[in-house]
């Protein structure tokens, strides 16, 4: 840097001097940092301690104590008094911890995080209702859909023109009669899900009701993912001409999803194979096919084990319980 300064004193252009001394021009133009032992100087416009105390005393005066700082600021100006800027008023109050919400605010109690686990089909069902666009704008049909979280098997799907707890109870009775009574039924906090009719049915059957936290979609992931698969499919229509057309479409979707859709979360087994216990036999046949392929072309495989994406599904979770997480980590 000294060589650069010497060249500049000899009237050598900046670019030329930087090139000769291999000094970056950014370094040249950078403002040097103050020495470490140099104490920073206070701004010239900083108020003294006495002046700040005067502002605090004015704000806490009996005639101003219940007013907002901006009101006090304006009233003092009307009296011909200037103590500082409005920002300074707020800074002084902040320094003395006198800036806070004065109104009584509602405090919502903390919601319990639903922690559910299913190690086999038939233990935990989750359900929800989604809207299907009708023939005209503003007209919708309601699709009630319940799924087993372990097998992802759609145990029931009904389409109605309205949403009600009574229709939900009818759906549940039919599902429980075919697939058995689950240990837990999980649903969001919609009016039908929390209705007295649904609550009474589940209470009579000794089924635990589970609900997500308000405005937390991650607490009902299986139903949300299922509806996305439904509505993002290439065959999903923009509108349904009638409730009968909607029912026919949902019936076809359920058949495809349960018996023909190879689910990535199930080791690419179909939900029906997992739900009815056929997945192990299918996995054994797949493993034999892969073993034969490795024997024919060993150079094409880097490992002797089957791909992890084809592994049989393990327990299914909704917010994995902490106790189980700690045990698996140990």
Helices and strands as residue ranges (DSSP letters): H 2-9, H 14-21, H 25-29, H 49-59, H 69-78, H 86-95, E 116-118, E 124-133, E 140-148, E 154-160, H 165-179, E 184-187, H 196-204, E 208-211, G 217-220, H 221-231, H 243-259, E 262-263, G 264-266, E 269-270, H 271-275, H 279-296, G 298-300, G 308-310, E 316-318, H 322-329
